[in-house]
């Protein structure tokens, strides 16, 4: 379980993250969405240990994590971040990229764990290929497999669906849900696309100007009627689908 209490961070005079508290249970996915500059990426970087906040507490599995000291290695214990650029080693195979996360373990355990992770992430068939030889979705799933190799308690995903075609997005969405459930990890993903959040998250947090305006289930976010900003944010995400269905789409046969 991941718990944030009153996390606050400023860039000079601007408050980027404003007194945010939230909880993500093991096996649960929280999607953080918002406009550019809303503070969602800053919050993710605070949780990952890449940015030190001014105030607040970070708790993982009921133990407070020290986020207020300078570290040569920015990564926090039991928390893994998968960045947008994947950071795979280009001259290593997919198998080797995952195996590198397990160098302190025995050869036998490494072999078993990497094989298990590749099966879980659906990348067994590309084990001997190099990152340049596989799709964006396969790179992303490799990066996730590497991140969860040591069984972290928290997984952070920074725009996991960006720059993926529709087929890879669909595959990755279903795989993320499967991985989080099976590994019982508390997962936070940041995405600019509310539709992706609707399809993958157990809960969604809407951010604006450094604040979380609402945290709730996708259905309750979709049905929100009181907060005008959230109503407009949801409407802007689903309007293209409505326009399609109200236009020529309603005359098409989708029975395929």
C-alpha positions in Angstrom: 0.0 0.0 0.0 1.1 3.5 -0.8 0.0 6.5 1.2 0.8 10.2 0.7 0.0 12.8 3.4 0.0 16.5 2.7 2.7 16.5 -0.1 3.6 20.0 -1.2 6.3 21.3 -3.6 7.1 24.7 -5.0 9.1 25.9 -8.0 10.2 29.3 -6.9 6.9 31.1 -6.1 4.7 28.7 -7.9 3.1 25.8 -6.0 3.4 22.8 -8.3 1.9 20.2 -5.8 -0.4 21.6 -3.2 -1.1 19.6 0.0 -1.9 16.3 -1.7 -3.0 13.2 0.3 -4.0 9.9 -1.3 -3.9 6.2 -0.8 -3.4 3.4 -3.3 -3.9 -0.2 -2.1 -1.9 -3.2 -3.2 -3.3 -4.5 -6.5 -5.0 -1.2 -7.3 -4.3 1.2 -10.1 -4.7 5.0 -9.6 -4.6 7.1 -12.8 -3.6 10.7 -12.3 -4.8 12.9 -15.2 -4.8 16.7 -15.8 -3.7 19.4 -18.2 -0.1 20.1 -18.9 1.3 22.0 -15.9 -1.3 20.5 -13.5 1.4 19.0 -11.4 0.9 15.3 -12.1 4.4 14.6 -13.4 6.0 16.6 -10.5 3.9 14.5 -8.0 5.1 11.3 -9.7 8.7 12.4 -9.5 8.3 13.2 -5.8 6.9 9.7 -5.1 9.8 8.1 -7.1 12.4 10.1 -5.2 13.6 12.3 -8.0 12.3 15.5 -6.4 12.4 16.4 -2.8 9.1 18.1 -1.6 8.9 20.9 0.9 6.4 19.1 3.1 4.6 15.9 3.4 4.9 12.2 4.3 5.3 9.1 2.1 4.3 5.8 3.6 4.8 2.4 1.9 3.3 -0.7 3.6 2.8 1.2 6.8 6.4 2.3 7.0 7.4 6.0 6.5 10.0 6.5 3.7 12.6 9.2 4.2 12.2 11.5 1.3 14.2 14.4 2.8 17.8 13.5 2.2 20.2 13.8 -0.8 20.9 10.4 -2.4 23.4 9.4 -5.0 20.9 6.8 -6.1 17.5 8.6 -6.4 15.4 5.5 -6.4 13.5 4.9 -3.2 13.2 1.4 -1.7 10.3 -0.7 -2.9 9.3 2.0 -5.5 10.0 1.6 -9.2 9.4 4.2 -11.9 9.1 3.3 -15.6 9.9 6.5 -17.5 8.5 7.5 -20.9 11.7 6.7 -22.7 11.9 3.1 -21.2 15.8 3.4 -20.8 16.5 0.0 -22.2 20.0 -0.9 -23.1 20.1 -1.0 -26.9 22.9 -3.5 -27.3 21.3 -6.1 -24.9 18.5 -8.5 -25.7 15.1 -8.2 -24.1 16.0 -11.1 -21.8 19.3 -9.4 -20.8 17.6 -6.1 -20.2 15.3 -7.7 -17.6 18.1 -9.9 -16.2 20.2 -6.8 -15.4 17.8 -5.9 -12.7 18.6 -9.1 -10.8 22.4 -9.2 -10.8 22.6 -9.7 -7.0 20.6 -13.0 -7.1 21.7 -16.5 -8.1 21.9 -17.5 -11.7 19.1 -20.1 -11.2 16.7 -17.6 -9.6 17.4 -15.0 -12.2 16.6 -17.4 -15.0 13.4 -18.5 -13.3 12.3 -15.0 -12.5 13.1 -13.5 -16.0 11.2 -16.4 -17.6 8.2 -15.8 -15.3 8.2 -12.1 -16.0 8.5 -12.5 -19.8 5.5 -14.8 -19.7 3.5 -12.5 -17.5 4.3 -9.5 -19.7 3.7 -11.4 -23.0 7.2 -10.9 -24.4 8.6 -14.5 -24.3 8.7 -14.7 -28.0 11.0 -11.7 -28.3 13.5 -12.7 -25.6 16.4 -12.8 -28.0 15.6 -9.6 -29.9 17.1 -6.2 -29.1 15.0 -3.1 -28.3 15.4 -1.6 -31.8 13.8 -4.8 -33.2 10.6 -4.7 -31.3 7.5 -2.5 -31.1 6.9 0.4 -28.7 4.4 -1.7 -26.8 6.9 -4.5 -26.4 9.5 -2.0 -25.2 7.1 -0.7 -22.6 6.2 -4.2 -21.4 10.0 -5.0 -21.2 10.5 -1.9 -19.1 7.7 -2.9 -16.8 9.1 -6.4 -16.4 12.5 -5.0 -15.5 10.9 -2.6 -13.0 8.9 -5.3 -11.2 11.8 -7.9 -11.2 12.6 -7.4 -7.6 9.0 -7.4 -6.6 8.5 -3.7 -5.6 5.5 -2.7 -3.5 4.8 0.4 -5.7 5.0 0.8 -9.5 5.0 4.2 -11.1 4.2 4.6 -14.9 4.9 7.9 -16.6 2.6 8.3 -19.7 2.8 4.5 -20.5 0.5 4.8 -23.5 2.2 7.8 -25.2 3.3 7.3 -28.8 1.7 3.8 -29.1 -0.7 2.8 -31.9 -4.2 1.7 -31.0 -3.4 -2.0 -31.1 -0.4 -1.7 -28.8 -2.4 0.6 -26.5 -5.1 -2.0 -26.1 -2.6 -4.8 -25.5 -0.7 -2.7 -22.9 -3.8 -1.6 -21.0 -4.9 -5.2 -20.5 -1.4 -6.3 -19.6 -0.9 -3.6 -17.0 -4.1 -4.6 -15.2 -3.1 -8.3 -15.3 0.4 -7.5 -14.0 -0.8 -5.3 -11.2 -3.3 -7.8 -10.0 -1.0 -10.8 -10.2 2.0 -9.0 -8.5 -0.3 -7.2 -6.0 1.5 -3.9 -6.6 0.2 -0.5 -5.8 0.3 1.3 -9.1 0.1 5.0 -10.0 0.1 5.9 -13.7 0.2 9.4 -15.1 -1.6 10.0 -18.4 -2.9 13.0 -20.4 -5.6 10.8 -21.9 -8.7 10.4 -19.8 -10.0 7.6 -22.0 -6.9 5.5 -21.1 -7.5 6.2 -17.5 -11.2 5.2 -17.7 -10.2 1.8 -19.3 -7.4 0.8 -16.9 -7.8 2.5 -13.5 -9.6 1.5 -10.4 -9.6 5.1 -9.3 -8.8 8.4 -11.1 -7.4 11.6 -9.6 -8.1 14.8 -11.6 -5.4 17.5 -11.0 -5.5 21.2 -11.7 -3.0 23.8 -10.6 -1.2 21.5 -8.3 -4.3 20.3 -6.5 -6.3 17.1 -6.7 -9.9 18.2 -7.4 -11.4 14.7 -7.2 -10.4 11.1 -6.6 -13.0 8.5 -7.4 -14.0 5.5 -9.5 -14.1 6.0 -13.3 -17.9 5.8 -13.2 -18.2 8.5 -10.6 -15.7 10.7 -12.4 -17.7 10.2 -15.6 -21.0 11.1 -13.8 -19.6 14.1 -11.9 -22.2 16.9 -12.2 -21.1 19.5 -9.6 -17.6 20.5 -10.5 -17.7 22.4 -13.8 -14.0 21.9 -14.6 -14.3 18.1 -14.2 -17.5 18.1 -16.3 -15.7 19.9 -19.1 -12.6 17.8 -18.8 -14.6 14.6 -19.1 -16.7 16.0 -21.9 -13.6 17.0 -23.9 -12.3 13.4 -23.7 -15.5 11.7 -24.8 -16.8 14.4 -27.3 -14.9 13.0 -30.3 -16.6 9.6 -29.7 -20.0 11.3 -29.4 -19.4 13.3 -32.6 -18.5 10.1 -34.4 -21.5 8.2 -33.2 -23.9 11.2 -33.9 -22.4 11.6 -37.4 -21.7 9.0 -40.0 -20.8 6.5 -37.4 -24.4 5.7 -36.4 -25.0 4.5 -40.0 -22.1 2.0 -39.9 -22.3 -1.7 -39.2 -19.8 -2.6 -36.4 -20.7 -6.3 -36.4 -17.2 -7.6 -37.2 
